[in-house]
Amino acid sequence: MRIDDKLIANYNKVDSLKKEDNGKVKSENKESPSVVAKYEVSSITDKIKKLPDVRQDKVDQLRNQIESGTYSVSGRKVAEKIVGAAIDNLF
């Protein structure tokens, strides 16, 4: 397994923050890992909310394939979905 240097640096930073004052961060302009994590989650959530509900480019591409008669579906994939749905409905 490859361990990234950035990952190691982040781990060391978090570890050093935990060691300070029994896990409490002193007010020396340092943010606790939980504050950083909350910011990152909030940032990702905002980006997700800005995504469109419908990927119009995909819809248009599929519509064009269906209308031109070039859209084809693998029978195996259809069968896998049917069997998978049946199994999901059992539980």
N, C-alpha and C positions, 0 to 999 in steps of 0.2 A: 504494500500500500504506500502511495506517495503522500508525504505530509508536506503541505505547502508552508513556506517560510512565513507568509502572512498569517496563516492559521496559528502557527507556533507563537508569533509575536502577539496576536490577540489573546491567546491562552495565557501567556506570561503576564500581559497587562491585567487581565481579569484576576489572575492568581494574586498578583501584587496588591490589587485593590481589596481583595478578600482579606489579605493579611493585615491591612491597615485597620487598626482600631476594631478588631474582632469583626471584620466584614463591613464596618461602617466607613463610609468615605469621608475624609476630612474636607472641609470647605476650602480647598486650595485650587479652585477652578477645575476640579476633576468631577466628571460625571460618573455615577455608579453604572454598572453594566445594565441594570434594569431600566434606567432612564434612556440609555442608548438603544436598548432593545425596543422599548416602547416607541421611540422616535422612528426606528427602522420599520416597525410593524405599521405605524401610522402612515409613513411614507408609501409603503407598498400598498396599503389599503386604498389610499387616495389614487394611486396609479390604476388600480384595478377598477375603481369606480368610474374612472374616465374612459375606460374601454367601451366600445359600442356593444349593445346587446346582440346585434346581428352582424356577422362578418359578411357584409354585402358583396365583397369581391368573390367569396366562396359561393354564395348563393347565385350570383350571376354566372360564374363559371359552370356550376352544375346545371343551371337552367339552360345555358347554351348547349351543353353536351346532350341533355335530354331532348331538346328541340331538334338538334341535328341528327339524333339517333346514334351518337357515338358513346353514350353513357352505358357502361356495362358493370355488372356486379358479379363477383365470384360466388358461385353456388355454395362453395365451402364456407365462405364468410357469412352468408345468409344462414346456413345451417348452424354455424357456431353461435350466432346471435340468438337464434331460436332456442337452441339447447341451453345456452347460458341464461336466458330469461326464464325458461321453465325451471331450471335449478334454483334460481333466485326466488321464484314464487313458492317453491317448496318450503323455504326457510323463512 
